């Protein structure tokens, strides 16, 4: 399992992996924003979460 730094809170892990990790994001103890179809948000959309779970289940 690859190491993923803490990208802020809330962080969603699926199977120990952060499916929304962005390598260009600074790692640190901070609030996190997610890229959503409606712009930056404090949490991913339900659709983004479903897609991430479906992608993880195919691995």
N, C-alpha and C positions, 0 to 999 in steps of 0.2 A: 504494500500500500504506500503510495507516495506521500511525502510530508506536505501538508498544507498549512501555512501560517494562519494565525488568527486575523481575519479580515474585518473584525468588528462584530457588534451585536445588533440584531440576532444573526447567528450563523446556523444554517441548516446543513446537517450532515446526513448523507444517505450511504449506508455501508461504510462509514468512516471517511467519506469523501465529500468535499464541498463542491457540489455541482455548479455553483454560481461563482466560483473563484475566478478572479481576473488577475492575471500575472502583473498587470500594470498598476494594480491597486496597492497602496502602501499597507504593510502589515502593522497592526498595532491595536491597542485597547482604545476603541473609539466606536461611535455610532456607525452603523453601516447603511449604505443605500444600495438598492438593487435597480438595475436597468429594467424597466417594464415598457410595454407598448405605449403607456401614457406618460412616460418620463420617469425620472428618479422617484423611488418610493422606499419607505422604511421596511417593507416586506415584499417578497416576490408575489406575483398573482397566483391564484389557485391553479390556473392553467399552466403556469411555469412550473409549479410544484408537481403537478400531474405528469408533465412532460419529463421532468428530471427523474421521477420515480420510474416511469416507463423505460427511459433510456438505461437506468441502472439495472432494471430487471432483465434486460437483454444481454447483459455482460456475463 
